[in-house]
Amino acid sequence: MFLIRRQLVLPKCLKILRLALRDYSSLPDLKNLNVVRTVEKVIDNNTSIFIESPIHVKVQPIDVDDLKAHNKLTMTLYSKGKETSDFQVKQTTKRLEFLNKNTAPDSHDVCLINVPYKLKVQVVATEDASVQLSKLEAEEFLVKTQKGAVKVADLKADNIQIESGSGIIETEGRLQASNIELKTGFDGSVKCNNIMSNTFLVATHAGPISVKSCYSDKSLFTTLKGNITLEHLHRIVKIEIIQKGNLHIQGFSGNLQATLKSGEVFMHASRLTDKSSIFIHEKGKVEFLMPDIVKNLPATNLIADKIKVDKNILKLGRFMDDSHPKRAAKTTSKVAQRPSGLANSEPGVSRKHKKLHKKKEKRRAKHEPQTKPLTSLSKTQTDRHTETPVQETRSTTYAEAASADIPKAELVITSATGYITKDTAAIVEKHLDDAFIATARKQLTTVEGPILMRRPTYYDGSLRLYCENQEAVEWTVRVCSELDLPGVGKLMVTDAKDIPKMASCGIRLPHEYDGDQVLIGIC
């Protein structure tokens, strides 16, 4: 008895559910509907079409064989058993509005609109109404729905934007535009067939994203917690899964940047044109396959909890552990099943190249003279030289090497007033050059002559000369004392150590004159 009662209750429940359902996801067949009303308008070629309706909307092109319909727009209302409907038509020079104010829409009501080519079309569908656009070409297509589905096919434009609150977005045929944007919320999904564009953007909340073919210069796929399935993907691609979701890529050629918080990634690539990366922040697995390996494989970073890489890829590069504290807890010796790691593939480091590099290093080591430090002598060599103990050779430090370039004395050549111009310094430098050449030609009585370091420099109203020995200091003082320049007088030669450093003092007064602060009393 219990089983029989259960069988009787179940069909009643199913019957109640069927009566409560109303499907707005797809358009009904127009052959089964009645024509309620038809509106025709003659429009200009630069007119934009704006449609607002709570019922299903289908937009298609006019009949090209009808010569009288090239500048005519036709709107036909289909319904099942209805006789009237509330329509409002507004027409200006550049805008034509069709407003359907029906307060009680039915799932069988359809608004069919035939538009000429090259016209901007904007459709806004409220409630559960869906929108269909097919075989149109214009400057711009804008479609927005609340809960209804959107289906577009064979569109060509400069800009295509489709947005739905929670409906399904589906494309058939080819969408060709400079910019294509597809966005939906809640559980709404996006399914695309063939995309050709400069920029392509797809965003969902929890619904899946599926693309059959995409030839876009720059593509961006974003979802909160939906799965992404991409096939025949090309050029620059960026993928973001914010919370949790799986990523499946089949037939990729280009540059990929993918970030996931949690999920699994499977990628089958035919060619990588630039550095690519796949990063799973928390927990997930990455599987990377590339059957046809090319020699110039760019660097590829794979960061995940588990990584599986094709063996052919590892021959071109290296596989190293990520050593991340959250991921380095479990490690195994097998590369293909390493639970934590960073796969980094770089060009030109195959095993064959490594062997050739080692052979070259061995040949080079044979031809180069071998110099061994004294500390590495064998026991037999130390026994032979017991009379002279081995001394350790210490390498010269940077401070010792730099101290060798420090001059013994830095002389400051200036006038009695403590300032000479740059032109005067050039004259003094020329006179010193001539005097140095003349001194070099003379027969010196001393063992060592004057030695100068570097080139003289002009700094702070004086000429700086760098001397290596005491003879250079005495020679500079003697030559400068013989020089008497007009307007300058006798030159003074002073050691830089004896010159006090300049100091400034004063009081800063805020909010004075044009600036915030003014310096008073420089000394």
C-alpha positions as CSV (number, residue, x, y, z in Angstrom):
1,M,0.0,0.0,0.0
2,F,2.8,2.4,0.8
3,L,4.3,1.9,-2.7
4,I,1.0,2.5,-4.4
5,R,0.3,5.7,-2.5
6,R,3.8,6.9,-3.4
7,Q,3.1,6.3,-7.1
8,L,-0.2,8.2,-6.9
9,V,1.3,11.3,-5.2
10,L,4.3,11.7,-7.6
11,P,2.4,12.3,-10.8
12,K,0.2,14.9,-9.1
13,C,3.3,16.9,-8.0
14,L,4.8,16.7,-11.5
15,K,1.5,18.0,-12.9
16,I,1.5,21.0,-10.6
17,L,5.0,21.9,-11.6
18,R,4.2,21.7,-15.3
19,L,1.3,24.1,-14.8
20,A,3.4,26.7,-13.0
21,L,6.2,26.8,-15.7
22,R,6.3,29.4,-18.4
23,D,9.3,29.2,-20.8
24,Y,10.6,32.5,-22.1
25,S,14.0,31.3,-23.1
26,S,13.2,30.8,-26.9
27,L,10.9,32.3,-29.4
28,P,7.8,30.3,-30.4
29,D,7.1,29.3,-34.0
30,L,5.6,32.2,-35.8
31,K,3.6,29.8,-38.1
32,N,1.5,28.9,-35.1
33,L,0.7,32.5,-34.1
34,N,-1.7,35.1,-35.4
35,V,-0.8,38.4,-36.9
36,V,-2.3,41.1,-34.6
37,R,-0.9,44.3,-36.0
38,T,1.5,45.6,-38.6
39,V,3.3,49.0,-38.6
40,E,5.4,50.4,-41.5
41,K,7.6,53.5,-41.4
42,V,9.7,55.1,-44.1
43,I,13.1,56.1,-42.5
44,D,16.4,57.7,-43.6
45,N,19.6,55.8,-43.9
46,N,21.1,57.5,-40.8
47,T,18.2,56.7,-38.5
48,S,18.9,54.7,-35.3
49,I,16.3,52.2,-34.1
50,F,15.3,52.0,-30.4
51,I,13.0,49.1,-29.3
52,E,11.6,48.6,-25.8
53,S,9.3,45.7,-25.2
54,P,8.1,43.3,-22.5
55,I,7.5,40.5,-25.1
56,H,9.9,38.6,-27.3
57,V,11.7,40.6,-30.0
58,K,13.1,39.3,-33.2
59,V,15.1,41.7,-35.5
60,Q,16.1,40.6,-39.0
61,P,17.0,42.4,-42.3
62,I,14.6,43.4,-45.0
63,D,14.2,41.4,-48.2
64,V,17.0,42.6,-50.5
65,D,15.1,41.6,-53.6
66,D,12.3,44.0,-52.7
67,L,13.4,47.4,-54.1
68,K,10.6,49.3,-52.4
69,A,11.6,48.1,-48.9
70,H,15.2,49.5,-48.8
71,N,14.1,52.6,-46.8
72,K,11.1,51.0,-45.0
73,L,10.9,49.5,-41.5
74,T,8.2,47.0,-40.8
75,M,7.0,45.8,-37.4
76,T,4.6,42.9,-37.0
77,L,3.0,41.7,-33.8
78,Y,2.3,38.0,-33.4
79,S,0.1,36.6,-30.7
80,K,-2.0,33.6,-29.9
81,G,-5.7,34.4,-29.6
82,K,-5.2,38.2,-28.9
83,E,-6.8,40.9,-30.9
84,T,-5.3,44.1,-29.6
85,S,-2.0,45.3,-28.2
86,D,-0.8,48.6,-26.9
87,F,1.9,50.1,-29.2
88,Q,3.4,53.5,-29.2
89,V,5.5,54.8,-32.1
90,K,7.8,57.9,-31.9
91,Q,9.7,59.1,-34.9
92,T,12.2,62.0,-35.1
93,T,14.7,62.8,-37.8
94,K,17.4,60.4,-36.5
95,R,15.5,58.2,-34.1
96,L,12.6,55.8,-34.3
97,E,11.1,54.4,-31.1
98,F,8.8,51.4,-30.8
99,L,7.3,51.0,-27.3
100,N,5.2,48.1,-26.4
101,K,3.2,49.0,-23.3
102,N,1.4,45.7,-22.9
103,T,0.9,45.3,-19.2
104,A,0.0,41.6,-19.4
105,P,2.6,39.9,-21.6
106,D,2.2,36.3,-22.7
107,S,5.0,33.8,-23.6
108,H,3.5,33.5,-27.1
109,D,3.7,37.2,-28.0
110,V,6.4,38.0,-30.5
111,C,7.4,41.3,-32.1
112,L,9.1,40.8,-35.5
113,I,11.0,43.8,-36.9
114,N,12.5,44.0,-40.4
115,V,15.1,46.8,-40.6
116,P,17.3,48.0,-43.5
117,Y,21.0,47.5,-43.4
118,K,23.5,50.0,-41.9
119,L,21.2,51.2,-39.1
120,K,22.0,51.4,-35.4
121,V,19.8,49.0,-33.4
122,Q,19.2,49.2,-29.7
123,V,16.8,46.7,-28.0
124,V,15.7,46.7,-24.4
125,A,13.6,43.8,-23.2
126,T,12.0,43.8,-19.8
127,E,10.9,40.9,-17.5
128,D,11.4,37.5,-19.2
129,A,11.3,38.7,-22.8
130,S,14.0,37.4,-25.1
131,V,15.8,39.0,-28.0
132,Q,17.0,37.6,-31.4
133,L,19.2,39.4,-33.9
134,S,20.4,37.8,-37.1
135,K,22.2,38.5,-40.4
136,L,22.5,42.3,-39.8
137,E,25.2,44.8,-40.5
138,A,25.4,48.2,-38.9
139,E,27.6,50.6,-36.9
140,E,26.4,49.5,-33.5
141,F,24.2,46.8,-31.9
142,L,23.1,47.3,-28.2
143,V,21.0,44.6,-26.5
144,K,19.9,44.5,-22.9
145,T,17.5,42.1,-21.2
146,Q,16.5,41.4,-17.6
147,K,15.8,37.7,-17.4
148,G,15.3,36.8,-21.1
149,A,17.8,35.0,-23.3
150,V,19.7,36.7,-26.1
151,K,20.6,35.0,-29.4
152,V,22.5,36.7,-32.1
153,A,23.8,35.3,-35.4
154,D,26.0,36.6,-38.2
155,L,26.4,40.2,-37.1
156,K,28.9,42.7,-38.4
157,A,29.5,46.1,-36.8
158,D,32.0,48.3,-35.1
159,N,30.6,47.8,-31.6
160,I,28.5,44.9,-30.3
161,Q,27.4,45.0,-26.6
162,I,25.0,42.4,-25.1
163,E,24.0,42.5,-21.5
164,S,21.5,40.4,-19.5
165,G,20.6,40.3,-15.8
166,S,20.3,36.5,-15.6
167,G,19.6,35.3,-19.1
168,I,21.5,33.1,-21.5
169,I,23.6,34.7,-24.2
170,E,24.2,32.6,-27.3
171,T,25.9,33.5,-30.6
172,E,25.7,31.5,-33.8
173,G,27.5,31.9,-37.1
174,R,30.2,34.7,-37.0
175,L,30.3,37.9,-34.9
176,Q,32.7,40.4,-36.5
177,A,33.3,43.7,-34.8
178,S,36.0,46.0,-33.5
179,N,34.7,45.6,-29.9
180,I,32.5,42.8,-28.6
181,E,31.2,42.7,-25.0
182,L,29.0,39.9,-23.6
183,K,27.9,40.1,-19.9
184,T,25.3,38.2,-17.9
185,G,24.6,37.7,-14.2
186,F,23.5,35.1,-11.7
187,D,23.4,31.6,-13.4
188,G,23.3,33.0,-16.9
189,S,25.8,31.4,-19.3
190,V,27.6,32.6,-22.5
191,K,28.0,30.3,-25.5
192,C,29.8,31.6,-28.6
193,N,30.5,30.0,-32.0
194,N,33.0,32.2,-34.0
195,I,34.4,35.5,-32.8
196,M,36.5,37.9,-34.9
197,S,37.3,41.3,-33.2
198,N,40.0,43.5,-31.9
199,T,38.8,43.3,-28.3
200,F,36.6,40.6,-26.8
201,L,35.2,40.7,-23.3
202,V,33.1,38.0,-21.6
203,A,31.8,38.2,-18.0
204,T,29.5,35.9,-16.0
205,H,28.6,35.4,-12.3
206,A,28.1,31.7,-11.8
207,G,27.3,30.5,-15.3
208,P,29.7,28.8,-17.7
209,I,31.5,30.3,-20.6
210,S,32.0,28.4,-23.8
211,V,33.7,29.6,-27.0
212,K,34.2,27.4,-30.1
213,S,36.6,29.8,-32.0
214,C,38.1,33.2,-31.2
215,Y,40.3,35.3,-33.4
216,S,40.6,38.4,-31.2
217,D,43.7,40.6,-30.7
218,K,42.9,40.9,-27.0
219,S,40.5,38.7,-25.1
220,L,39.3,38.8,-21.5
221,F,37.2,36.1,-19.8
222,T,36.0,36.8,-16.3
223,T,33.7,34.7,-14.0
224,L,33.1,34.6,-10.3
225,K,32.5,30.8,-9.9
226,G,31.8,29.4,-13.3
227,N,33.6,27.0,-15.6
228,I,35.4,28.2,-18.8
229,T,35.8,26.1,-21.9
230,L,37.7,27.6,-24.8
231,E,38.6,26.1,-28.2
232,H,40.8,27.4,-31.0
233,L,41.9,30.5,-29.0
234,H,44.4,32.9,-30.5
235,R,46.6,35.9,-29.7
236,I,46.6,37.7,-26.3
237,V,44.3,36.1,-23.8
238,K,43.6,37.0,-20.1
239,I,41.5,34.8,-17.9
240,E,40.3,35.4,-14.3
241,I,38.3,33.0,-12.1
242,I,37.7,35.0,-9.0
243,Q,36.4,32.2,-6.6
244,K,36.2,28.7,-7.9
245,G,36.0,27.2,-11.4
246,N,37.7,25.0,-13.9
247,L,39.5,26.1,-17.1
248,H,39.7,23.9,-20.2
249,I,41.6,25.2,-23.2
250,Q,41.9,23.1,-26.4
251,G,44.0,24.4,-29.3
252,F,45.6,27.6,-28.0
253,S,48.0,29.8,-30.0
254,G,49.2,33.0,-28.5
255,N,50.0,34.5,-25.1
256,L,48.0,33.4,-22.0
257,Q,47.8,35.0,-18.5
258,A,45.4,33.0,-16.3
259,T,44.7,33.4,-12.6
260,L,42.4,31.1,-10.5
261,K,41.6,31.1,-6.8
262,S,40.7,27.4,-6.9
263,G,40.1,24.9,-9.6
264,E,41.6,22.7,-12.3
265,V,43.3,23.7,-15.5
266,F,43.8,21.7,-18.7
267,M,45.6,23.4,-21.5
268,H,46.4,21.9,-24.9
269,A,48.6,24.5,-26.8
270,S,49.9,24.4,-30.3
271,R,52.1,27.5,-30.1
272,L,53.1,30.1,-27.5
273,T,54.2,33.4,-28.9
274,D,55.2,35.1,-25.6
275,K,55.7,34.5,-21.9
276,S,52.7,32.8,-20.5
277,S,51.6,31.9,-16.9
278,I,48.9,30.0,-15.1
279,F,48.5,30.7,-11.4
280,I,46.2,28.9,-9.0
281,H,46.2,30.7,-5.6
282,E,44.9,28.1,-3.3
283,K,44.2,24.5,-4.4
284,G,44.0,23.1,-7.9
285,K,45.8,21.1,-10.7
286,V,47.4,22.2,-13.9
287,E,47.9,19.9,-16.9
288,F,49.8,21.3,-19.8
289,L,50.2,19.5,-23.1
290,M,52.0,20.6,-26.3
291,P,52.4,17.7,-28.8
292,D,54.3,19.7,-31.6
293,I,57.2,21.2,-29.7
294,V,58.9,24.2,-31.3
295,K,62.5,25.2,-30.6
296,N,61.8,28.8,-29.5
297,L,59.4,28.0,-26.7
298,P,58.9,31.1,-24.6
299,A,59.1,31.1,-20.8
300,T,56.0,29.5,-19.2
301,N,55.2,29.6,-15.5
302,L,52.8,27.2,-14.0
303,I,52.0,27.6,-10.3
304,A,49.5,25.2,-8.7
305,D,49.0,22.6,-6.0
306,K,49.6,19.8,-8.6
307,I,51.3,20.2,-11.9
308,K,51.4,17.8,-14.8
309,V,53.6,18.8,-17.8
310,D,54.3,17.0,-21.1
311,K,57.7,15.3,-21.1
312,N,58.6,16.9,-24.4
313,I,58.2,20.4,-22.9
314,L,60.6,19.5,-20.0
315,K,63.3,18.7,-22.5
316,L,63.4,22.3,-23.6
317,G,63.6,23.8,-20.2
318,R,63.7,23.0,-16.5
319,F,61.2,22.2,-13.7
320,M,61.9,23.6,-10.3
321,D,60.1,23.6,-7.0
322,D,58.2,26.8,-6.1
323,S,59.2,26.5,-2.4
324,H,56.1,28.3,-1.4
325,P,55.4,27.6,2.3
326,K,51.8,26.6,1.6
327,R,52.7,24.4,-1.3
328,A,56.0,22.9,-0.4
329,A,54.7,20.6,2.3
330,K,54.4,17.6,0.0
331,T,57.0,16.9,-2.7
332,T,57.9,13.8,-4.6
333,S,60.8,12.9,-6.9
334,K,58.5,12.5,-10.0
335,V,58.3,15.7,-12.0
336,A,55.0,14.8,-13.7
337,Q,53.3,14.2,-10.3
338,R,55.0,16.8,-8.2
339,P,52.3,18.2,-5.8
340,S,53.9,21.5,-5.5
341,G,55.9,23.5,-7.9
342,L,56.6,26.0,-10.5
343,A,57.2,24.8,-14.1
344,N,59.4,27.3,-15.9
345,S,60.3,26.5,-19.5
346,E,62.9,28.7,-21.2
347,P,64.3,28.5,-24.7
348,G,67.7,27.2,-25.6
349,V,68.5,25.0,-22.6
350,S,67.9,21.5,-24.0
351,R,70.0,18.5,-22.9
352,K,71.8,18.4,-26.2
353,H,72.9,22.0,-25.7
354,K,74.0,21.3,-22.1
355,K,76.3,18.4,-23.3
356,L,77.9,20.6,-26.0
357,H,78.4,23.3,-23.4
358,K,80.2,20.9,-21.0
359,K,82.5,19.7,-23.8
360,K,83.4,23.2,-24.7
361,E,84.2,24.0,-21.1
362,K,86.5,20.9,-20.9
363,R,88.4,21.9,-24.1
364,R,88.8,25.5,-22.8
365,A,90.2,24.2,-19.5
366,K,92.9,22.2,-21.3
367,H,94.2,25.1,-23.3
368,E,94.1,27.7,-20.6
369,P,97.1,27.8,-18.2
370,Q,96.2,26.2,-14.8
371,T,97.1,28.4,-11.8
372,K,96.6,26.8,-8.4
373,P,96.8,28.6,-5.1
374,L,99.6,27.8,-2.7
375,T,97.1,26.3,-0.3
376,S,96.2,23.6,-2.7
377,L,99.6,22.0,-3.0
378,S,99.8,18.3,-2.5
379,K,101.7,16.6,0.4
380,T,104.7,15.7,-1.7
381,Q,105.1,19.4,-2.8
382,T,105.0,20.6,0.8
383,D,107.5,18.0,1.8
384,R,110.0,19.2,-0.9
385,H,109.7,22.8,0.3
386,T,109.9,22.3,4.1
387,E,112.5,25.0,4.4
388,T,110.1,27.7,3.1
389,P,106.7,27.4,4.7
390,V,103.6,27.9,2.6
391,Q,102.1,31.4,3.0
392,E,98.5,32.2,2.4
393,T,97.8,34.7,-0.3
394,R,95.1,37.2,0.7
395,S,93.1,38.8,-2.0
396,T,93.1,42.6,-2.2
397,T,90.0,44.2,-0.6
398,Y,87.9,46.8,-2.3
399,A,89.1,49.4,0.2
400,E,92.8,48.7,-0.5
401,A,92.2,48.8,-4.3
402,A,90.3,52.1,-4.0
403,S,92.9,53.7,-1.7
404,A,95.5,53.3,-4.5
405,D,93.6,55.8,-6.6
406,I,93.4,58.4,-3.8
407,P,95.8,61.3,-4.5
408,K,98.4,62.3,-1.9
409,A,97.4,65.9,-2.1
410,E,94.5,67.9,-3.6
411,L,95.6,71.4,-4.5
412,V,93.2,74.3,-4.9
413,I,94.4,77.0,-7.3
414,T,92.4,80.3,-7.1
415,S,92.9,84.1,-6.8
416,A,93.4,86.2,-3.8
417,T,89.7,86.9,-3.7
418,G,89.0,83.1,-3.6
419,Y,87.3,83.0,-7.0
420,I,88.3,82.5,-10.6
421,T,86.1,82.1,-13.6
422,K,86.0,79.0,-15.7
423,D,87.8,80.7,-18.6
424,T,90.6,81.8,-16.2
425,A,90.8,78.2,-15.0
426,A,91.3,77.0,-18.6
427,I,94.1,79.5,-19.1
428,V,95.8,78.3,-15.9
429,E,95.4,74.6,-17.0
430,K,97.0,75.5,-20.4
431,H,99.9,77.1,-18.7
432,L,100.4,74.1,-16.4
433,D,100.4,71.8,-19.5
434,D,103.1,73.8,-21.2
435,A,105.2,74.0,-18.0
436,F,104.9,70.2,-17.5
437,I,106.1,69.5,-21.0
438,A,109.0,71.9,-20.5
439,T,109.9,70.2,-17.2
440,A,109.8,66.8,-18.8
441,R,112.3,67.9,-21.5
442,K,114.8,69.2,-18.9
443,Q,117.4,66.9,-17.3
444,L,116.2,66.3,-13.7
445,T,118.6,66.3,-10.9
446,T,116.2,64.5,-8.5
447,V,115.5,60.8,-8.6
448,E,111.7,61.3,-9.1
449,G,109.9,64.0,-11.0
450,P,106.4,65.4,-10.4
451,I,103.5,62.9,-10.8
452,L,100.0,64.2,-11.4
453,M,96.8,62.1,-11.2
454,R,93.7,62.5,-13.2
455,R,92.7,65.6,-15.1
456,P,92.4,69.0,-13.4
457,T,88.8,70.0,-12.6
458,Y,87.0,73.3,-12.1
459,Y,84.9,73.4,-9.0
460,D,83.4,76.2,-6.9
461,G,85.5,79.0,-8.4
462,S,88.8,77.2,-8.3
463,L,90.9,74.7,-10.3
464,R,91.6,71.4,-8.5
465,L,94.9,69.6,-9.2
466,Y,95.6,66.1,-7.9
467,C,99.2,65.3,-7.0
468,E,100.7,61.9,-6.4
469,N,104.0,62.9,-4.7
470,Q,105.6,65.8,-2.9
471,E,107.6,66.8,-6.0
472,A,104.3,67.5,-7.8
473,V,103.1,69.7,-4.9
474,E,106.3,71.8,-5.0
475,W,106.4,72.0,-8.7
476,T,102.8,73.3,-8.8
477,V,103.4,76.0,-6.2
478,R,106.5,77.2,-8.1
479,V,104.8,77.3,-11.5
480,C,101.7,79.1,-10.2
481,S,103.8,81.7,-8.4
482,E,105.4,82.7,-11.7
483,L,102.1,83.2,-13.4
484,D,100.5,86.7,-13.2
485,L,97.2,87.0,-15.1
486,P,95.7,90.4,-16.0
487,G,92.7,91.2,-13.9
488,V,93.4,88.3,-11.6
489,G,96.8,89.0,-10.1
490,K,98.8,86.4,-8.3
491,L,97.4,82.9,-7.9
492,M,97.1,81.2,-4.6
493,V,97.8,77.4,-4.1
494,T,96.2,75.9,-1.0
495,D,95.7,72.3,0.2
496,A,92.0,71.3,0.1
497,K,92.3,70.1,3.6
498,D,93.0,73.6,4.9
499,I,89.9,75.2,3.3
500,P,86.9,75.3,5.6
501,K,83.7,73.9,4.3
502,M,81.0,76.3,3.4
503,A,78.2,76.8,5.9
504,S,74.9,78.6,5.7
505,C,72.7,79.9,8.5
506,G,69.6,82.0,8.6
507,I,65.9,82.2,9.6
508,R,63.1,80.7,7.5
509,L,59.9,82.9,7.6
510,P,56.8,81.1,6.3
511,H,54.1,82.8,4.2
512,E,56.2,85.7,3.0
513,Y,56.5,87.1,-0.5
514,D,55.5,84.8,-3.3
515,G,56.8,81.5,-2.0
516,D,56.0,79.5,1.1
517,Q,59.4,80.2,2.7
518,V,62.2,82.8,2.3
519,L,65.8,82.3,3.4
520,I,67.2,85.4,5.1
521,G,70.8,86.0,6.2
522,I,73.1,83.8,4.2
523,C,76.7,83.9,5.5
